[in-house]
Amino acid sequence: MRAMLLHHTAPITTAPLRLEDVADPDPAPGEVLIRVRVCAICRTDLHIIEGDLPEAARPAAPLKRPGASGEGARRQAASAANQPRPH
């Protein structure tokens, strides 16, 4: 699969995100793998990409694949992912 990855913070005008090939993830039990067709980056992601957030507001782990809202179709389901959840 391909993903936009962030390796270092920089102004968005310098194109710090790079399109790269990455390994396909395997869904864990109860999870579904989605083939994302489009994904939006929110303003908070832009602040992270540009290094604008104060340390206390930054994610605990480095954000490598930013993106907030995506749209896609189910690609693969792990065991128990097709089972309806009890209400």
Secondary structure, DSSP 8 states (H G I E B T S, - for coil): -EEEEESS---GGG--EEEEE-------TT-EEEEEEEEE--HHHHHHHHT-S-GGGS-SS--SS--SEEEEEEEEE-TTTTS----
